[in-house]
């Protein structure tokens, strides 16, 4: 094997190695981004559950408050109810 053929083979091997290394790093990056997206989606889901619970509690409080206001309208002076 001549020196020129050896250098050409070496350069070709280095080029292929660089491509393989870049491909490997790209796969690692895709996996890392995929895990980050899964984490973000999980956090959004947990926040949605918290928001649902908060709004359910607020609706119950509003219902209780509106029921209290309705009851206070039916009670006259001295605590007597005008509704029989």
PyMOL Python script that loads the backbone (N, CA, C, O; Angstrom):
from pymol import cmd

cmd.read_pdbstr("""\
ATOM      1  N   UNK A   1       0.859  -1.172   0.000  1.00  0.00           N
ATOM      2  CA  UNK A   1       0.000   0.000   0.000  1.00  0.00           C
ATOM      3  C   UNK A   1       0.896   1.223   0.000  1.00  0.00           C
ATOM      4  O   UNK A   1       1.830   1.332   0.794  1.00  0.00           O
ATOM      5  N   UNK A   2       0.595   2.132  -0.898  1.00  0.00           N
ATOM      6  CA  UNK A   2       1.398   3.348  -0.991  1.00  0.00           C
ATOM      7  C   UNK A   2       0.971   4.322   0.105  1.00  0.00           C
ATOM      8  O   UNK A   2      -0.084   4.177   0.724  1.00  0.00           O
ATOM      9  N   UNK A   3       1.801   5.289   0.315  1.00  0.00           N
ATOM     10  CA  UNK A   3       1.514   6.309   1.329  1.00  0.00           C
ATOM     11  C   UNK A   3       0.270   7.092   0.948  1.00  0.00           C
ATOM     12  O   UNK A   3      -0.543   7.414   1.814  1.00  0.00           O
ATOM     13  N   UNK A   4       0.109   7.402  -0.317  1.00  0.00           N
ATOM     14  CA  UNK A   4      -1.082   8.142  -0.755  1.00  0.00           C
ATOM     15  C   UNK A   4      -2.352   7.339  -0.513  1.00  0.00           C
ATOM     16  O   UNK A   4      -3.350   7.880  -0.036  1.00  0.00           O
ATOM     17  N   UNK A   5      -2.320   6.053  -0.838  1.00  0.00           N
ATOM     18  CA  UNK A   5      -3.484   5.192  -0.603  1.00  0.00           C
ATOM     19  C   UNK A   5      -3.766   5.082   0.893  1.00  0.00           C
ATOM     20  O   UNK A   5      -4.922   5.072   1.316  1.00  0.00           O
ATOM     21  N   UNK A   6      -2.695   5.000   1.693  1.00  0.00           N
ATOM     22  CA  UNK A   6      -2.863   4.938   3.147  1.00  0.00           C
ATOM     23  C   UNK A   6      -3.491   6.216   3.673  1.00  0.00           C
ATOM     24  O   UNK A   6      -4.396   6.155   4.504  1.00  0.00           O
ATOM     25  N   UNK A   7      -3.033   7.374   3.211  1.00  0.00           N
ATOM     26  CA  UNK A   7      -3.601   8.658   3.646  1.00  0.00           C
ATOM     27  C   UNK A   7      -5.063   8.775   3.224  1.00  0.00           C
ATOM     28  O   UNK A   7      -5.895   9.254   3.994  1.00  0.00           O
ATOM     29  N   UNK A   8      -5.379   8.341   2.005  1.00  0.00           N
ATOM     30  CA  UNK A   8      -6.765   8.399   1.530  1.00  0.00           C
ATOM     31  C   UNK A   8      -7.656   7.510   2.400  1.00  0.00           C
ATOM     32  O   UNK A   8      -8.758   7.913   2.771  1.00  0.00           O
ATOM     33  N   UNK A   9      -7.184   6.308   2.725  1.00  0.00           N
ATOM     34  CA  UNK A   9      -7.956   5.397   3.569  1.00  0.00           C
ATOM     35  C   UNK A   9      -8.120   5.971   4.972  1.00  0.00           C
ATOM     36  O   UNK A   9      -9.182   5.838   5.581  1.00  0.00           O
ATOM     37  N   UNK A  10      -7.085   6.598   5.474  1.00  0.00           N
ATOM     38  CA  UNK A  10      -7.133   7.208   6.802  1.00  0.00           C
ATOM     39  C   UNK A  10      -8.138   8.355   6.832  1.00  0.00           C
ATOM     40  O   UNK A  10      -8.941   8.462   7.759  1.00  0.00           O
ATOM     41  N   UNK A  11      -8.087   9.209   5.812  1.00  0.00           N
ATOM     42  CA  UNK A  11      -9.031  10.328   5.741  1.00  0.00           C
ATOM     43  C   UNK A  11     -10.465   9.827   5.615  1.00  0.00           C
ATOM     44  O   UNK A  11     -11.376  10.371   6.239  1.00  0.00           O
ATOM     45  N   UNK A  12     -10.661   8.792   4.808  1.00  0.00           N
ATOM     46  CA  UNK A  12     -11.989   8.229   4.640  1.00  0.00           C
ATOM     47  C   UNK A  12     -12.479   7.658   5.969  1.00  0.00           C
ATOM     48  O   UNK A  12     -13.641   7.843   6.331  1.00  0.00           O
ATOM     49  N   UNK A  13     -11.626   6.983   6.676  1.00  0.00           N
ATOM     50  CA  UNK A  13     -11.980   6.418   7.974  1.00  0.00           C
ATOM     51  C   UNK A  13     -12.307   7.488   8.988  1.00  0.00           C
ATOM     52  O   UNK A  13     -13.247   7.340   9.769  1.00  0.00           O
ATOM     53  N   UNK A  14     -11.550   8.556   8.984  1.00  0.00           N
ATOM     54  CA  UNK A  14     -11.813   9.662   9.915  1.00  0.00           C
ATOM     55  C   UNK A  14     -13.136  10.323   9.573  1.00  0.00           C
ATOM     56  O   UNK A  14     -13.907  10.672  10.466  1.00  0.00           O
ATOM     57  N   UNK A  15     -13.401  10.496   8.290  1.00  0.00           N
ATOM     58  CA  UNK A  15     -14.651  11.096   7.860  1.00  0.00           C
ATOM     59  C   UNK A  15     -15.836  10.228   8.291  1.00  0.00           C
ATOM     60  O   UNK A  15     -16.836  10.742   8.794  1.00  0.00           O
ATOM     61  N   UNK A  16     -15.721   8.920   8.093  1.00  0.00           N
ATOM     62  CA  UNK A  16     -16.792   8.018   8.504  1.00  0.00           C
ATOM     63  C   UNK A  16     -16.961   8.019  10.012  1.00  0.00           C
ATOM     64  O   UNK A  16     -18.078   7.976  10.527  1.00  0.00           O
ATOM     65  N   UNK A  17     -15.830   8.068  10.716  1.00  0.00           N
ATOM     66  CA  UNK A  17     -15.894   8.114  12.179  1.00  0.00           C
ATOM     67  C   UNK A  17     -16.591   9.389  12.636  1.00  0.00           C
ATOM     68  O   UNK A  17     -17.403   9.353  13.560  1.00  0.00           O
ATOM     69  N   UNK A  18     -16.285  10.501  12.005  1.00  0.00           N
ATOM     70  CA  UNK A  18     -16.948  11.764  12.351  1.00  0.00           C
ATOM     71  C   UNK A  18     -18.457  11.677  12.112  1.00  0.00           C
ATOM     72  O   UNK A  18     -19.250  12.171  12.914  1.00  0.00           O
ATOM     73  N   UNK A  19     -18.841  11.048  11.006  1.00  0.00           N
ATOM     74  CA  UNK A  19     -20.271  10.896  10.716  1.00  0.00           C
ATOM     75  C   UNK A  19     -20.961  10.005  11.743  1.00  0.00           C
ATOM     76  O   UNK A  19     -22.071  10.301  12.186  1.00  0.00           O
ATOM     77  N   UNK A  20     -20.301   8.921  12.114  1.00  0.00           N
ATOM     78  CA  UNK A  20     -20.871   8.017  13.117  1.00  0.00           C
ATOM     79  C   UNK A  20     -20.978   8.732  14.457  1.00  0.00           C
ATOM     80  O   UNK A  20     -21.987   8.605  15.152  1.00  0.00           O
ATOM     81  N   UNK A  21     -19.947   9.481  14.822  1.00  0.00           N
ATOM     82  CA  UNK A  21     -19.969  10.206  16.086  1.00  0.00           C
ATOM     83  C   UNK A  21     -21.067  11.267  16.085  1.00  0.00           C
ATOM     84  O   UNK A  21     -21.774  11.422  17.081  1.00  0.00           O
ATOM     85  N   UNK A  22     -21.218  11.992  14.991  1.00  0.00           N
ATOM     86  CA  UNK A  22     -22.267  13.009  14.892  1.00  0.00           C
ATOM     87  C   UNK A  22     -23.647  12.363  14.979  1.00  0.00           C
ATOM     88  O   UNK A  22     -24.547  12.905  15.622  1.00  0.00           O
ATOM     89  N   UNK A  23     -23.817  11.220  14.343  1.00  0.00           N
ATOM     90  CA  UNK A  23     -25.090  10.498  14.395  1.00  0.00           C
ATOM     91  C   UNK A  23     -25.396  10.054  15.825  1.00  0.00           C
ATOM     92  O   UNK A  23     -26.532  10.174  16.285  1.00  0.00           O
ATOM     93  N   UNK A  24     -24.395   9.549  16.517  1.00  0.00           N
ATOM     94  CA  UNK A  24     -24.566   9.117  17.901  1.00  0.00           C
ATOM     95  C   UNK A  24     -24.961  10.292  18.793  1.00  0.00           C
ATOM     96  O   UNK A  24     -25.868  10.174  19.617  1.00  0.00           O
ATOM     97  N   UNK A  25     -24.285  11.413  18.627  1.00  0.00           N
ATOM     98  CA  UNK A  25     -24.601  12.591  19.431  1.00  0.00           C
ATOM     99  C   UNK A  25     -26.002  13.116  19.124  1.00  0.00           C
ATOM    100  O   UNK A  25     -26.714  13.576  20.017  1.00  0.00           O
ATOM    101  N   UNK A  26     -26.386  13.043  17.854  1.00  0.00           N
ATOM    102  CA  UNK A  26     -27.722  13.484  17.475  1.00  0.00           C
ATOM    103  C   UNK A  26     -28.790  12.589  18.105  1.00  0.00           C
ATOM    104  O   UNK A  26     -29.821  13.089  18.555  1.00  0.00           O
ATOM    105  N   UNK A  27     -28.562  11.294  18.143  1.00  0.00           N
ATOM    106  CA  UNK A  27     -29.504  10.379  18.782  1.00  0.00           C
ATOM    107  C   UNK A  27     -29.628  10.679  20.274  1.00  0.00           C
ATOM    108  O   UNK A  27     -30.728  10.661  20.826  1.00  0.00           O
ATOM    109  N   UNK A  28     -28.504  10.951  20.920  1.00  0.00           N
ATOM    110  CA  UNK A  28     -28.538  11.296  22.342  1.00  0.00           C
ATOM    111  C   UNK A  28     -29.333  12.580  22.566  1.00  0.00           C
ATOM    112  O   UNK A  28     -30.115  12.670  23.513  1.00  0.00           O
ATOM    113  N   UNK A  29     -29.138  13.567  21.703  1.00  0.00           N
ATOM    114  CA  UNK A  29     -29.844  14.845  21.829  1.00  0.00           C
ATOM    115  C   UNK A  29     -31.350  14.660  21.627  1.00  0.00           C
ATOM    116  O   UNK A  29     -32.153  15.243  22.355  1.00  0.00           O
ATOM    117  N   UNK A  30     -31.726  13.855  20.647  1.00  0.00           N
ATOM    118  CA  UNK A  30     -33.150  13.592  20.403  1.00  0.00           C
ATOM    119  C   UNK A  30     -33.772  12.913  21.618  1.00  0.00           C
ATOM    120  O   UNK A  30     -34.888  13.249  22.014  1.00  0.00           O
ATOM    121  N   UNK A  31     -33.062  11.968  22.207  1.00  0.00           N
ATOM    122  CA  UNK A  31     -33.573  11.284  23.393  1.00  0.00           C
ATOM    123  C   UNK A  31     -33.728  12.266  24.553  1.00  0.00           C
ATOM    124  O   UNK A  31     -34.728  12.225  25.270  1.00  0.00           O
ATOM    125  N   UNK A  32     -32.752  13.144  24.740  1.00  0.00           N
ATOM    126  CA  UNK A  32     -32.799  14.130  25.814  1.00  0.00           C
ATOM    127  C   UNK A  32     -33.971  15.090  25.629  1.00  0.00           C
ATOM    128  O   UNK A  32     -34.674  15.413  26.586  1.00  0.00           O
ATOM    129  N   UNK A  33     -34.175  15.542  24.398  1.00  0.00           N
ATOM    130  CA  UNK A  33     -35.289  16.458  24.119  1.00  0.00           C
ATOM    131  C   UNK A  33     -36.622  15.741  24.321  1.00  0.00           C
ATOM    132  O   UNK A  33     -37.577  16.324  24.833  1.00  0.00           O
ATOM    133  N   UNK A  34     -36.679  14.491  23.920  1.00  0.00           N
ATOM    134  CA  UNK A  34     -37.899  13.704  24.112  1.00  0.00           C
ATOM    135  C   UNK A  34     -38.240  13.585  25.597  1.00  0.00           C
ATOM    136  O   UNK A  34     -39.402  13.726  25.978  1.00  0.00           O
ATOM    137  N   UNK A  35     -37.255  13.333  26.422  1.00  0.00           N
ATOM    138  CA  UNK A  35     -37.483  13.244  27.866  1.00  0.00           C
ATOM    139  C   UNK A  35     -37.926  14.597  28.428  1.00  0.00           C
ATOM    140  O   UNK A  35     -38.781  14.649  29.312  1.00  0.00           O
ATOM    141  N   UNK A  36     -37.354  15.678  27.928  1.00  0.00           N
ATOM    142  CA  UNK A  36     -37.742  17.015  28.389  1.00  0.00           C
ATOM    143  C   UNK A  36     -39.192  17.318  28.020  1.00  0.00           C
ATOM    144  O   UNK A  36     -39.921  17.916  28.811  1.00  0.00           O
ATOM    145  N   UNK A  37     -39.609  16.913  26.835  1.00  0.00           N
ATOM    146  CA  UNK A  37     -40.994  17.133  26.411  1.00  0.00           C
ATOM    147  C   UNK A  37     -41.945  16.310  27.271  1.00  0.00           C
ATOM    148  O   UNK A  37     -43.009  16.795  27.654  1.00  0.00           O
ATOM    149  N   UNK A  38     -41.571  15.071  27.579  1.00  0.00           N
ATOM    150  CA  UNK A  38     -42.403  14.238  28.447  1.00  0.00           C
ATOM    151  C   UNK A  38     -42.547  14.895  29.825  1.00  0.00           C
ATOM    152  O   UNK A  38     -43.642  14.924  30.386  1.00  0.00           O
ATOM    153  N   UNK A  39     -41.459  15.416  30.362  1.00  0.00           N
ATOM    154  CA  UNK A  39     -41.496  16.076  31.668  1.00  0.00           C
ATOM    155  C   UNK A  39     -42.400  17.301  31.621  1.00  0.00           C
ATOM    156  O   UNK A  39     -43.215  17.508  32.520  1.00  0.00           O
ATOM    157  N   UNK A  40     -42.257  18.112  30.577  1.00  0.00           N
ATOM    158  CA  UNK A  40     -43.081  19.320  30.444  1.00  0.00           C
ATOM    159  C   UNK A  40     -44.561  18.958  30.323  1.00  0.00           C
ATOM    160  O   UNK A  40     -45.410  19.618  30.922  1.00  0.00           O
ATOM    161  N   UNK A  41     -44.870  17.926  29.560  1.00  0.00           N
ATOM    162  CA  UNK A  41     -46.264  17.497  29.422  1.00  0.00           C
ATOM    163  C   UNK A  41     -46.824  17.005  30.751  1.00  0.00           C
ATOM    164  O   UNK A  41     -47.984  17.261  31.074  1.00  0.00           O
ATOM    165  N   UNK A  42     -46.011  16.306  31.509  1.00  0.00           N
ATOM    166  CA  UNK A  42     -46.450  15.828  32.819  1.00  0.00           C
ATOM    167  C   UNK A  42     -46.744  17.004  33.746  1.00  0.00           C
ATOM    168  O   UNK A  42     -47.743  17.003  34.465  1.00  0.00           O
ATOM    169  N   UNK A  43     -45.883  17.988  33.722  1.00  0.00           N
ATOM    170  CA  UNK A  43     -46.101  19.174  34.574  1.00  0.00           C
ATOM    171  C   UNK A  43     -47.372  19.907  34.165  1.00  0.00           C
ATOM    172  O   UNK A  43     -48.134  20.347  35.027  1.00  0.00           O
ATOM    173  N   UNK A  44     -47.613  20.046  32.864  1.00  0.00           N
ATOM    174  CA  UNK A  44     -48.835  20.701  32.394  1.00  0.00           C
ATOM    175  C   UNK A  44     -50.069  19.923  32.827  1.00  0.00           C
ATOM    176  O   UNK A  44     -51.077  20.520  33.205  1.00  0.00           O
ATOM    177  N   UNK A  45     -50.001  18.606  32.776  1.00  0.00           N
ATOM    178  CA  UNK A  45     -51.117  17.779  33.207  1.00  0.00           C
ATOM    179  C   UNK A  45     -51.394  17.978  34.695  1.00  0.00           C
ATOM    180  O   UNK A  45     -52.549  18.094  35.104  1.00  0.00           O
ATOM    181  N   UNK A  46     -50.338  18.018  35.503  1.00  0.00           N
ATOM    182  CA  UNK A  46     -50.503  18.239  36.939  1.00  0.00           C
ATOM    183  C   UNK A  46     -51.096  19.615  37.216  1.00  0.00           C
ATOM    184  O   UNK A  46     -51.938  19.758  38.102  1.00  0.00           O
ATOM    185  N   UNK A  47     -50.666  20.627  36.468  1.00  0.00           N
ATOM    186  CA  UNK A  47     -51.231  21.969  36.633  1.00  0.00           C
ATOM    187  C   UNK A  47     -52.697  21.999  36.243  1.00  0.00           C
ATOM    188  O   UNK A  47     -53.492  22.687  36.883  1.00  0.00           O
ATOM    189  N   UNK A  48     -53.062  21.273  35.213  1.00  0.00           N
ATOM    190  CA  UNK A  48     -54.466  21.211  34.804  1.00  0.00           C
ATOM    191  C   UNK A  48     -55.315  20.578  35.903  1.00  0.00           C
ATOM    192  O   UNK A  48     -56.424  21.038  36.174  1.00  0.00           O
ATOM    193  N   UNK A  49     -54.799  19.528  36.534  1.00  0.00           N
ATOM    194  CA  UNK A  49     -55.529  18.903  37.633  1.00  0.00           C
ATOM    195  C   UNK A  49     -55.696  19.874  38.801  1.00  0.00           C
ATOM    196  O   UNK A  49     -56.763  19.932  39.413  1.00  0.00           O
ATOM    197  N   UNK A  50     -54.651  20.633  39.110  1.00  0.00           N
ATOM    198  CA  UNK A  50     -54.750  21.619  40.192  1.00  0.00           C
ATOM    199  C   UNK A  50     -55.757  22.714  39.855  1.00  0.00           C
ATOM    200  O   UNK A  50     -56.555  23.107  40.706  1.00  0.00           O
ATOM    201  N   UNK A  51     -55.725  23.205  38.622  1.00  0.00           N
ATOM    202  CA  UNK A  51     -56.689  24.233  38.205  1.00  0.00           C
ATOM    203  C   UNK A  51     -58.119  23.711  38.299  1.00  0.00           C
ATOM    204  O   UNK A  51     -59.014  24.428  38.746  1.00  0.00           O
ATOM    205  N   UNK A  52     -58.335  22.480  37.885  1.00  0.00           N
ATOM    206  CA  UNK A  52     -59.667  21.889  37.960  1.00  0.00           C
ATOM    207  C   UNK A  52     -60.140  21.821  39.415  1.00  0.00           C
ATOM    208  O   UNK A  52     -61.289  22.146  39.713  1.00  0.00           O
ATOM    209  N   UNK A  53     -59.269  21.408  40.298  1.00  0.00           N
ATOM    210  CA  UNK A  53     -59.623  21.328  41.721  1.00  0.00           C
ATOM    211  C   UNK A  53     -59.918  22.713  42.293  1.00  0.00           C
ATOM    212  O   UNK A  53     -60.868  22.878  43.057  1.00  0.00           O
ATOM    213  N   UNK A  54     -59.111  23.707  41.927  1.00  0.00           N
ATOM    214  CA  UNK A  54     -59.330  25.069  42.423  1.00  0.00           C
ATOM    215  C   UNK A  54     -60.659  25.625  41.933  1.00  0.00           C
ATOM    216  O   UNK A  54     -61.407  26.214  42.713  1.00  0.00           O
ATOM    217  N   UNK A  55     -60.964  25.444  40.647  1.00  0.00           N
ATOM    218  CA  UNK A  55     -62.213  25.968  40.109  1.00  0.00           C
ATOM    219  C   UNK A  55     -63.420  25.223  40.679  1.00  0.00           C
ATOM    220  O   UNK A  55     -64.473  25.826  40.884  1.00  0.00           O
ATOM    221  N   UNK A  56     -63.282  23.947  40.932  1.00  0.00           N
ATOM    222  CA  UNK A  56     -64.373  23.199  41.564  1.00  0.00           C
ATOM    223  C   UNK A  56     -64.645  23.755  42.960  1.00  0.00           C
ATOM    224  O   UNK A  56     -65.800  23.926  43.349  1.00  0.00           O
ATOM    225  N   UNK A  57     -63.591  24.033  43.703  1.00  0.00           N
ATOM    226  CA  UNK A  57     -63.751  24.612  45.038  1.00  0.00           C
ATOM    227  C   UNK A  57     -64.382  25.991  44.969  1.00  0.00           C
ATOM    228  O   UNK A  57     -65.238  26.325  45.788  1.00  0.00           O
ATOM    229  N   UNK A  58     -63.968  26.790  44.002  1.00  0.00           N
ATOM    230  CA  UNK A  58     -64.554  28.125  43.856  1.00  0.00           C
ATOM    231  C   UNK A  58     -66.034  28.052  43.497  1.00  0.00           C
ATOM    232  O   UNK A  58     -66.834  28.843  43.997  1.00  0.00           O
ATOM    233  N   UNK A  59     -66.394  27.125  42.647  1.00  0.00           N
ATOM    234  CA  UNK A  59     -67.801  26.968  42.281  1.00  0.00           C
ATOM    235  C   UNK A  59     -68.627  26.577  43.499  1.00  0.00           C
ATOM    236  O   UNK A  59     -69.735  27.080  43.684  1.00  0.00           O
ATOM    237  N   UNK A  60     -68.095  25.682  44.333  1.00  0.00           N
ATOM    238  CA  UNK A  60     -68.799  25.292  45.553  1.00  0.00           C
ATOM    239  C   UNK A  60     -68.962  26.490  46.485  1.00  0.00           C
ATOM    240  O   UNK A  60     -70.024  26.680  47.077  1.00  0.00           O
ATOM    241  N   UNK A  61     -67.904  27.300  46.615  1.00  0.00           N
ATOM    242  CA  UNK A  61     -67.997  28.486  47.475  1.00  0.00           C
ATOM    243  C   UNK A  61     -69.024  29.483  46.948  1.00  0.00           C
ATOM    244  O   UNK A  61     -69.779  30.068  47.725  1.00  0.00           O
ATOM    245  N   UNK A  62     -69.055  29.675  45.651  1.00  0.00           N
ATOM    246  CA  UNK A  62     -70.037  30.592  45.055  1.00  0.00           C
ATOM    247  C   UNK A  62     -71.446  30.064  45.283  1.00  0.00           C
ATOM    248  O   UNK A  62     -72.351  30.836  45.602  1.00  0.00           O
ATOM    249  N   UNK A  63     -71.645  28.760  45.124  1.00  0.00           N
ATOM    250  CA  UNK A  63     -72.954  28.168  45.367  1.00  0.00           C
ATOM    251  C   UNK A  63     -73.371  28.346  46.819  1.00  0.00           C
ATOM    252  O   UNK A  63     -74.525  28.668  47.103  1.00  0.00           O
ATOM    253  N   UNK A  64     -72.439  28.138  47.730  1.00  0.00           N
ATOM    254  CA  UNK A  64     -72.739  28.320  49.156  1.00  0.00           C
ATOM    255  C   UNK A  64     -73.081  29.778  49.434  1.00  0.00           C
ATOM    256  O   UNK A  64     -74.049  30.067  50.138  1.00  0.00           O
ATOM    257  N   UNK A  65     -72.288  30.698  48.884  1.00  0.00           N
ATOM    258  CA  UNK A  65     -72.529  32.127  49.108  1.00  0.00           C
ATOM    259  C   UNK A  65     -73.863  32.549  48.510  1.00  0.00           C
ATOM    260  O   UNK A  65     -74.592  33.319  49.137  1.00  0.00           O
ATOM    261  N   UNK A  66     -74.199  32.078  47.338  1.00  0.00           N
ATOM    262  CA  UNK A  66     -75.476  32.465  46.734  1.00  0.00           C
ATOM    263  C   UNK A  66     -76.636  31.853  47.516  1.00  0.00           C
ATOM    264  O   UNK A  66     -77.691  32.477  47.632  1.00  0.00           O
ATOM    265  N   UNK A  67     -76.463  30.664  48.044  1.00  0.00           N
ATOM    266  CA  UNK A  67     -77.495  30.063  48.888  1.00  0.00           C
ATOM    267  C   UNK A  67     -77.670  30.839  50.175  1.00  0.00           C
ATOM    268  O   UNK A  67     -78.792  30.982  50.660  1.00  0.00           O
ATOM    269  N   UNK A  68     -76.605  31.336  50.729  1.00  0.00           N
ATOM    270  CA  UNK A  68     -76.674  32.144  51.948  1.00  0.00           C
ATOM    271  C   UNK A  68     -77.398  33.452  51.681  1.00  0.00           C
ATOM    272  O   UNK A  68     -78.202  33.899  52.499  1.00  0.00           O
ATOM    273  N   UNK A  69     -77.115  34.069  50.536  1.00  0.00           N
ATOM    274  CA  UNK A  69     -77.791  35.323  50.187  1.00  0.00           C
ATOM    275  C   UNK A  69     -79.277  35.098  49.972  1.00  0.00           C
ATOM    276  O   UNK A  69     -80.085  35.927  50.391  1.00  0.00           O
ATOM    277  N   UNK A  70     -79.659  34.008  49.334  1.00  0.00           N
ATOM    278  CA  UNK A  70     -81.072  33.704  49.120  1.00  0.00           C
ATOM    279  C   UNK A  70     -81.763  33.484  50.459  1.00  0.00           C
ATOM    280  O   UNK A  70     -82.893  33.934  50.649  1.00  0.00           O
ATOM    281  N   UNK A  71     -81.109  32.808  51.384  1.00  0.00           N
ATOM    282  CA  UNK A  71     -81.698  32.549  52.699  1.00  0.00           C
ATOM    283  C   UNK A  71     -81.856  33.839  53.477  1.00  0.00           C
ATOM    284  O   UNK A  71     -82.844  34.005  54.192  1.00  0.00           O
ATOM    285  N   UNK A  72     -80.908  34.755  53.358  1.00  0.00           N
ATOM    286  CA  UNK A  72     -80.993  36.010  54.101  1.00  0.00           C
ATOM    287  C   UNK A  72     -82.093  36.907  53.549  1.00  0.00           C
ATOM    288  O   UNK A  72     -82.609  37.743  54.290  1.00  0.00           O
ATOM    289  N   UNK A  73     -82.471  36.774  52.295  1.00  0.00           N
ATOM    290  CA  UNK A  73     -83.555  37.574  51.711  1.00  0.00           C
ATOM    291  C   UNK A  73     -84.912  37.115  52.217  1.00  0.00           C
ATOM    292  O   UNK A  73     -85.837  37.921  52.326  1.00  0.00           O
ATOM    293  N   UNK A  74     -85.043  35.823  52.528  1.00  0.00           N
ATOM    294  CA  UNK A  74     -86.342  35.297  52.970  1.00  0.00           C
ATOM    295  C   UNK A  74     -86.588  35.508  54.452  1.00  0.00           C
ATOM    296  O   UNK A  74     -87.723  35.361  54.905  1.00  0.00           O
ATOM    297  N   UNK A  75     -85.568  35.845  55.219  1.00  0.00           N
ATOM    298  CA  UNK A  75     -85.729  36.051  56.654  1.00  0.00           C
ATOM    299  C   UNK A  75     -85.988  37.535  56.907  1.00  0.00           C
ATOM    300  O   UNK A  75     -85.208  38.379  56.467  1.00  0.00           O
ATOM    301  N   UNK A  76     -87.069  37.860  57.606  1.00  0.00           N
ATOM    302  CA  UNK A  76     -87.421  39.249  57.891  1.00  0.00           C
ATOM    303  C   UNK A  76     -86.744  39.755  59.150  1.00  0.00           C
ATOM    304  O   UNK A  76     -85.814  39.132  59.662  1.00  0.00           O
ATOM    305  N   UNK A  77     -87.216  40.882  59.640  1.00  0.00           N
ATOM    306  CA  UNK A  77     -86.654  41.458  60.853  1.00  0.00           C
ATOM    307  C   UNK A  77     -86.974  40.556  62.040  1.00  0.00           C
ATOM    308  O   UNK A  77     -88.032  39.930  62.099  1.00  0.00           O
ATOM    309  N   UNK A  78     -86.085  40.508  62.936  1.00  0.00           N
ATOM    310  CA  UNK A  78     -86.267  39.682  64.117  1.00  0.00           C
ATOM    311  C   UNK A  78     -86.007  38.212  63.850  1.00  0.00           C
ATOM    312  O   UNK A  78     -86.267  37.376  64.715  1.00  0.00           O
ATOM    313  N   UNK A  79     -85.501  37.881  62.678  1.00  0.00           N
ATOM    314  CA  UNK A  79     -85.173  36.499  62.370  1.00  0.00           C
ATOM    315  C   UNK A  79     -86.361  35.663  61.967  1.00  0.00           C
ATOM    316  O   UNK A  79     -86.225  34.446  61.844  1.00  0.00           O
ATOM    317  N   UNK A  80     -87.537  36.263  61.750  1.00  0.00           N
ATOM    318  CA  UNK A  80     -88.713  35.495  61.379  1.00  0.00           C
ATOM    319  C   UNK A  80     -88.779  35.388  59.871  1.00  0.00           C
ATOM    320  O   UNK A  80     -88.486  36.345  59.154  1.00  0.00           O
ATOM    321  N   UNK A  81     -89.160  34.231  59.400  1.00  0.00           N
ATOM    322  CA  UNK A  81     -89.257  34.006  57.972  1.00  0.00           C
ATOM    323  C   UNK A  81     -90.632  34.416  57.490  1.00  0.00           C
ATOM    324  O   UNK A  81     -91.630  34.151  58.159  1.00  0.00           O
ATOM    325  N   UNK A  82     -90.694  35.062  56.330  1.00  0.00           N
ATOM    326  CA  UNK A  82     -91.956  35.446  55.735  1.00  0.00           C
ATOM    327  C   UNK A  82     -92.516  34.327  54.855  1.00  0.00           C
ATOM    328  O   UNK A  82     -93.638  34.410  54.356  1.00  0.00           O
ATOM    329  N   UNK A  83     -91.724  33.302  54.680  1.00  0.00           N
ATOM    330  CA  UNK A  83     -92.150  32.176  53.843  1.00  0.00           C
ATOM    331  C   UNK A  83     -92.718  31.119  54.771  1.00  0.00           C
ATOM    332  O   UNK A  83     -92.056  30.728  55.732  1.00  0.00           O
ATOM    333  N   UNK A  84     -93.947  30.640  54.502  1.00  0.00           N
ATOM    334  CA  UNK A  84     -94.515  29.620  55.379  1.00  0.00           C
ATOM    335  C   UNK A  84     -94.385  28.251  54.777  1.00  0.00           C
ATOM    336  O   UNK A  84     -94.812  27.268  55.382  1.00  0.00           O
TER     337      UNK A  84
END
""", "prot")
cmd.dss("prot")
cmd.show_as("cartoon", "prot")
cmd.util.cbc("prot")
cmd.orient("prot")
